[in-house]
């Protein structure tokens, strides 16, 4: 009895389906198929548009990094030409690392076209971080050059010139911190250098006896910060190899 009822139900369903098909069901199915096709094409077009937008954004970011490297390269060139005592090795090392980073940047920009969106974005952001750090480093070396000149001026009792140079070094420090932006890895070292500059400037204004010692503290704090940046770039090179 149950089997007979099942057979009757299946026959009824088949007859109903046939009636639906003859009454226009075929057109409904075709319409639905076309709707799905249009939705898929629209989704594909939007995905392509998004990928192109991201690709353009990454390309623009790489161009910004190129410009930053050019600015840093020019600063380092000027420092090298000025031949300030105590900066030769640091400037040379910064130039070497900058050149290597510039090459890595071009490799990243080229490979971004074939990488996934996430991989391309991560690679670009990693390079951009290193670029900002090396640009900040060049600015900090400029601050060191200004502080070094301040030592000489103070030794000659030209305290007005020494104060001016320390103010320029303070501005260079501010610029370096601005370049680093949201990169807070060096905040403690930056704060120490800022404090040393403030104390050195105050000592110069008072024309105190320990003026040389205070300015040399600025140089020592700058060296620690520059060495940390140099070391971190070496680590970044190894990690990206």
N, C-alpha and C positions, 0 to 999 in steps of 0.2 A: 504493500500500500504506500509506504513511504517512497519507494523507488518510483512508483507511478506518479506520485505527486511531484517529485523532483523533475521527472521528464516533462511533465506538463508545464512546470514553471520555466524550464529552460526553453521549451518551444514558444511559450508566451513572450519571453525576453527576446528571442530571436525575431519573432514576428513584429514586436514593438520596435526593435532596432531597424528592421527593414523598412517599416513604415516611416520612421524618423528620417532615414536616409533618403527615401523617395520624396518626402515632404520638404526637403531642403537641408537636411543634416549634412550633406556633402559640402554645400556652400559654407555652412558654419565651420566645419573642420578646416576648410581651405582658408577661410578668413582668419581663424585662430592661428594657423600655420604662418600666414603672412604677418600677423601681428608679432608673433614670436621672432620671426626673421628680422623685422624692423627693429625690435627692441635689442636684439643681439648686435645688429649693425650700429645702432646708436651707442650701445655700451662700448663697442670696439672703437668707435670714433672718439668717444670721450676718454677712453684709456690712452689712445694715441696722443690726443691733445694734452693730457696730463703729463705723459712721458716727455713730450716735446718741451712743455713748460718747465719741468724739472731739469731737463737737459740744458735749457737756456740759462736757468738759474745757477746751475753748477758751473757752466762756462763763464758766467759773469763773476762768480765768486773767485774762480781761478784768475781771471783778469785783474781783479782787485788785489789778489795776493802778488801777482806779477808787479804791479805798481808799487806795492809796499816793499818788495825786494829791491826795486830800483832805487827807491828813496834810501833804504838802508845801505845799499851799495855805494851811493853817492856820499853819504855821511862817512862811511869807512874810508873811502878814497881821500876825502878831505883830511881826515885824521892822520892817515898815512903820510900825506904831503906835509902836514904840520910837524911831523916827527917829534911829538911830545914825549918827553922821557918817561919810560915806564909803561908805555902803551903799545910798543912795537909788536910784541908777541901776541897780545890779546887782539889787536886789530888784524894781524895776519891770520890768526886762527878763525876769527869771525868771518873774514873774507873767504877762507877755504870752505867753511861750513855753509856759508851763504851760496856759494857757487854750486856745491853739491845739492843743496836744497832746491835751487832753481832748476836743476836737471830733474830732480825727483818730481817737482811740480809739473813739468812738461810731460813726463811719463804718465802722471796721474790724470792730467787733462786729456791725454790721448786715449788711455784705457777706459775712461769714464763712459765713452760711447758704447762700449761692449759689455759693461758691467750692469748689474741690476741697480735699480734706483737707490735702494738702501746702501748697497756696497759703494756706489759712486759717491753718495752723499757723505758717508762715513770717512772715506778716503780724503775727500776734499776738506772736510772739517779738521781732520788730523793735520793735514799740510798747512791749513790756514792758521792753526794754533802755533805751529812751529815758525811760521813766517812772522807772526806778531811778536813772538819771543825774540827772534833774531833782530827784528826792527827795534824793539825796546832795548836790546843789548847794545846796538849801535848808539842809541841815544844816551845810554848810561855811560858808555865810553867817552862820549862828548862831555858829560858831566864830570867825569874823572879828569879830562884834559883841562877843564875850567878850574877845578879844584887844585890841580897841580900848578897851574899858573898863579893861583891865589897864594900858594905857599911862597913862591918867588917874590910876589908883590909885597907880601907881609914882611918877608925878610929884608926888603929894601925900605921898610917903613912906609910903603905906599898903601896905607890902610883903606883909603877910598877905592882904589882899584881892586884891592883884595875883596872888599865887600861886594863890589859890582860883580866880580867873577863868581863869588859864592851865590849871589842871587841868580846869576845865569845858570849855575849848576842846579840850583833848586828848581828852576823852570824846566830844565832838561829832565830832572827826576819826575816832575809832574807830567811831562809829556810821555815819558816811558810808562808811567802807571796808566795813563789814559790809553796808550796803545795796547796794553795787556788786557784792558777791559774787564770782562768777567773771569779772567784767569787769575784766581786768588792764590796760586801756589807759592807766590813770592811776597805775600803781604808782610810777613814778619821782617824779612830782610829789607823791604822797601821802607817800612816804618823806622827801622834802625838807621838807615841812611838819612831819612828825613830828619830824624832827631839830631843826628850828628851835624848835619848842615845847619840846623837852627842854632845849635850850641856854638858852632864855629863862627857863624855870622855874628852872633851876640858878642863873642870874644873879640872879634876884629873891631867891632864898633867901640868896645871898651879899651881897645889897644892893650889887652892884657898880656902878661908875659908868656902864658901857655898857648898863645895863638897858633903856633906851629903844630903843637901836639893835637889841638882840636881839629885842625884842617887835615892832618894826617889820619885822624880817626875817620874822616869822611872817605879818604882814599881807601882805607882798610875795609870799610863797610861796602864800598863800591866794588872792590875786588872780590869780596865774598859773594856778592850778588851776581856779578859777571861770571865767576867760576861756576856757580850753580846753574846758570843758564847754559853755559858751555857744556857742562856735564850732562844736563838733561837732553841737549841736542844729540850728543853722542849716543845716549840711550835710545832716543827716538830712531836714530839711524839703524841701530842694531835690531830694534823691534820690527822695523819695516822691511828688513832684508829677508 
